[in-house]
Amino acid sequence: MKPITVYLVRHGQTWFNRYNKMQGWSDSPLTPSGIDDAKLAGQKLKHITFTNAYASDTTRATNTAKMILAANFNSHTELNITPHFREQFYGYYEGEDSPKAWYAVGQPHGARTFSQIIEKFGVDASKNFMHEADPFHEAEDALTYWNRLQKGFKQLREENQNGDNVLLVSHGTTIRSIVDKFGKEDGFVVTESPKNGSISKIQLTDSGIHVLSYNQLEL
């Protein structure tokens, strides 16, 4: 049976991205550069016939997806909005300066930056540390986060068939988390977040999820 191929695109640059602020469930508009990111991704993907298209239910993801689909030769693809592939929720730290937030989260564990947390403890640990550091304890821990994403993968499998191509516009940490979790057996060692407008490819097969490419600016 043929796999479902998912073209996983990070949304275009936002103002929070530009100012290096924590942006999970909070939202900010695309910058002019972010609009260019989305349009460029659309040009790269315009020849791909998508059976379905999905976007996180944030305006930065949905607007990026709309611009990608506007450039596509198959102009009848419907956009489905889903909360399942939303970015990680950072709770109390939403909108905070990113280096300041990660210092507060990592310092109790002997790590001063997000990169140090990942290097020493792993991507899932960063989620658990964030939940622990949040005074409201509302930031998503790894279990809560992956339970949500697994609902998203179930949705993709139920609504698409073998051999379909699917567009999915999501977020930096979410795409990085997916590749980190499922890509190791395929030889992917994630050392940086995907760039705005970049394209990663994964396949949903009978045996699981496989990573084909990560953080590509060219197909």
C-alpha positions in Angstrom: 0.0 0.0 0.0 1.3 3.5 -0.9 2.0 5.9 2.0 0.3 9.3 2.6 2.9 12.0 1.9 2.7 15.1 4.0 4.3 18.4 2.9 5.0 20.0 6.3 5.5 23.8 5.9 6.4 26.2 8.7 4.3 29.4 8.5 5.9 32.6 7.3 7.8 35.0 9.6 5.6 36.8 12.2 6.4 39.9 14.3 6.9 37.7 17.4 9.4 35.7 15.3 11.2 38.9 14.3 11.4 40.1 17.9 12.3 36.6 19.2 9.3 36.2 21.5 7.6 33.0 22.7 4.8 32.3 20.3 2.8 29.2 21.0 -1.0 29.5 21.2 -0.6 33.3 21.1 -0.5 34.8 17.7 0.9 37.7 15.7 0.5 38.7 12.1 2.9 37.8 9.3 5.5 40.4 8.5 6.1 41.5 4.9 9.0 39.1 4.9 6.6 36.4 6.2 4.2 37.1 3.4 7.1 36.6 1.0 7.9 33.3 2.8 4.4 32.0 2.2 4.3 33.1 -1.4 7.7 31.5 -2.1 6.6 28.2 -0.5 3.5 28.4 -2.8 5.7 28.7 -5.9 7.8 25.7 -4.8 4.7 23.6 -4.2 2.5 24.8 -7.1 2.9 21.6 -9.2 2.0 19.3 -6.3 -1.6 18.0 -6.4 -2.9 18.0 -2.8 -5.8 15.8 -2.0 -6.4 17.8 1.2 -4.7 20.8 2.9 -4.6 21.5 6.6 -3.4 24.3 8.8 -3.1 25.0 12.5 -5.9 27.2 13.7 -3.7 30.2 14.2 -3.9 33.1 11.8 -0.2 32.8 10.9 -0.6 29.3 9.8 -4.0 29.7 8.0 -2.9 32.8 6.1 0.3 31.0 5.0 -1.7 28.0 3.8 -4.1 30.2 1.9 -1.3 31.9 0.0 0.3 28.5 -0.8 -3.0 27.2 -2.1 -3.6 30.4 -4.1 -0.5 29.6 -6.1 -1.3 25.9 -6.6 -2.3 24.7 -10.1 -5.0 22.5 -8.4 -7.0 25.5 -7.2 -9.9 23.4 -5.8 -8.1 22.0 -2.7 -10.1 22.8 0.4 -8.3 24.1 3.5 -9.1 22.3 6.7 -8.4 24.2 10.0 -7.3 22.0 12.9 -6.2 22.7 16.5 -4.3 19.4 16.6 -1.2 20.8 14.9 -1.1 24.0 16.8 2.2 25.1 18.3 3.2 24.0 21.8 1.4 26.0 24.5 3.9 27.9 26.6 1.4 29.0 29.3 2.7 31.8 31.5 5.7 32.4 29.1 3.5 33.2 26.1 4.8 36.4 24.6 7.9 36.5 26.8 11.4 37.3 25.4 12.6 33.8 24.3 16.1 33.8 25.8 14.7 35.1 29.1 12.0 32.5 29.2 14.3 29.6 28.4 16.8 30.8 31.0 14.1 30.6 33.7 13.0 27.2 32.5 16.4 25.7 32.1 18.4 27.2 34.9 17.0 24.9 37.6 18.3 22.0 35.5 21.8 23.5 34.8 20.9 24.7 31.3 20.9 28.4 30.4 19.5 28.3 26.9 17.0 26.3 24.8 19.9 24.7 22.9 21.5 23.6 26.1 18.2 22.1 27.3 17.8 20.1 24.1 21.4 19.0 24.0 21.5 17.8 27.6 17.9 16.5 28.1 16.1 16.3 24.7 13.1 18.0 23.1 10.4 16.3 25.2 12.2 17.3 28.4 12.0 21.0 27.3 8.2 20.7 27.4 8.2 19.1 30.8 10.6 21.7 32.2 8.3 24.5 30.7 5.3 22.9 32.4 7.2 22.7 35.7 8.5 26.3 35.6 5.1 27.8 34.6 3.6 29.1 37.9 0.2 28.2 36.6 1.4 24.8 35.4 -0.7 25.3 32.2 2.1 25.1 29.7 1.8 21.7 27.9 4.0 18.9 29.1 5.2 16.3 26.7 2.4 13.8 27.3 -0.3 16.4 26.8 1.4 17.8 23.7 1.8 14.4 22.0 -1.8 13.3 22.9 -2.9 16.3 20.9 -0.7 15.7 18.0 -1.6 12.0 17.8 -5.2 13.1 17.3 -4.0 15.1 14.4 -2.2 12.2 12.8 -5.3 10.1 13.3 -7.3 12.8 11.5 -4.8 12.8 8.5 -5.1 9.0 8.2 -8.9 9.0 8.4 -9.4 11.7 5.9 -6.8 10.7 3.3 -6.0 7.6 1.3 -2.9 5.7 0.3 -0.8 7.6 -2.2 -2.3 11.0 -1.4 -0.3 14.2 -1.1 -1.3 16.4 1.8 -0.3 20.0 2.7 0.1 20.8 6.4 1.1 24.2 7.6 2.3 24.2 11.2 4.9 25.7 13.5 8.6 25.6 14.2 8.7 23.7 17.5 5.9 21.3 16.3 7.7 20.5 13.1 11.0 20.1 14.9 9.4 17.9 17.5 7.8 15.6 14.9 11.1 15.2 13.0 13.0 14.7 16.3 10.6 12.0 17.5 10.1 10.0 14.3 13.2 10.8 12.2 16.0 9.2 14.1 15.6 5.8 12.4 15.6 7.7 9.0 19.0 9.3 9.9 17.7 12.8 11.0 19.5 14.5 13.9 17.7 17.8 14.5 20.1 20.6 15.5 18.1 23.7 14.6 14.5 24.8 14.2 13.0 24.9 10.7 13.1 28.2 8.9 10.0 30.2 8.2 8.5 29.0 4.9 10.7 25.9 4.8 9.3 22.5 3.7 9.8 19.2 5.4 8.3 15.9 4.1 7.0 13.0 6.1 5.1 9.8 5.2 2.4 8.1 7.1 2.7 4.3 6.5 1.3 1.1 7.9 4.4 0.9 10.1 4.3 4.4 11.4 5.7 7.8 10.5 8.8 8.3 8.4 10.8 11.5 7.7 11.9 12.1 4.1 13.3 15.6 4.4 13.7 18.5 6.9 13.9 22.2 6.7 14.3 22.5 3.0 14.1 25.8 1.2 14.2 24.1 -2.2 12.3 20.9 -3.2 
